[in-house]
Amino acid sequence: MTLIYGHRGAKGEAPENTLTSFQRCLEHGVKRCELDLHLSSDGELMVIHDPTLKRTTERRGKVIEQTAADLVTLDARKGGPGWITPCPIPTLETLFQECQFEHWQLEVKVASRNRATTTVLAIRELAQRYGLMDKVTITSSSREVLRAAQHFTPDISRGLVAEYAWLDPLKVAQNYGCEFLALNWTLCSPERLQKAQRQGLHVSVWTVNDAALMRRLADFGVDSLITDFPGLASATIGNR
């Protein structure tokens, strides 16, 4: 069976990486999600894709330069599907409190060694506090993040986010003891999929928004797909 993950909640239906978006995902009966994390200046895990505020809010500046208290007042509706009410940037803790997901893919974007270490330790502390250690996977395309996770949080599962074939994603995943491979759908040939699964990897393919592609990847046997439209995915492959 192919599982479904809501991409940044339900990015195609509600403002991405907001509580509203994750609630919309759950309303479709999709109990797994993928989201992006950056640290605030005071070390809080903020759920936002970009390192800067410009694309999703009306503000300029970097996430790392603002406090969590300031960030949670910002409306993150900009550039997404139309939404009537404000949708603030949430902390990861808020989502852990409000949303009952069965599994979370937490993508860490940072690359510097110090910030990578701080971020994975903050994830571990929060996951432990909310009893979610077995329900989260730290994912990243950054070697620094995967190295930090392998060293400092070995009791949390890891996943490589792979966009380019020339990096040999299976080898990189193996090097960092990953259990997940979040694979760009264009790289998901039946051969690579089977090889990854033989290696013991859960292959999660992104970002899959077309119903015909959803069916094709499910027929290939992908373990899960990440989509902006969890409602469409549920209707398309949810009963298979």
C-alpha positions, 0 to 999 in steps of 0.5 A: 500500500502506498501511504500519503504525506501532505506536503507542507500540510495541504499546500495546494489547498491552504497556505503552506506550513500553517496550522490551517494547512495541516488541519486541512490535511487531517480533514482529508483523513491523511495522517502523515505530513511533511514540513520544513524547519528553521530556527528563530533567533532564540532557538525555537523550531519554526515551521517555514520553508524559506530562510527568509520571510519575503515569499510567504509573509509581507515582511523582509528579513531572515527567520534566524534574525527574528524571535519566535514571539515576533515570527508567530505574529506574522501572517503567512498567507502570501503567495498561496491559495486564497484564504480569508483569515490570517494564518500565522507562522507556527512553531513545531511545538504548536503543531505537536500540540494541535495535530495528531499525525501518525508520522512527521517528515521534518525537513531541516534546511540549514547547512552550517554545522553549529545550526545543524546540531542545534536544530536536531537536538531541539527536535529531539527534545521536543519529540521526547517531550511529546512522546513522538520519538518513533513518529518523526523522521529528520530529513535533509539534503544537507550532509551537515544535518544528516551527519549531526543527526547521525551523531547527536540524535541516533535514536531518531530516524533519518532521511535523505532528500534527493533531487539529483541523480548524480549524487548517487542518493542510495549511497549517500543514504547508506552513508548516513544510516538513513531509513527514508529516501525522499526522492524527487519523482523524476528520479523514481524509476522502477529500477532505482525504487527496487534497489532502494527498497532492497537496501531497506529504505522507505521511498517517499516520492515528491511532489506528486500532484497529478492523479495519473502520476499518483496511480503510476507511482503507486503501481511502481510500488513506492512506499509513500508519496508527498503531495500538495493535494492530500484530498486528491491523493486520498481519492485517487490511491487511498483505497488501494 
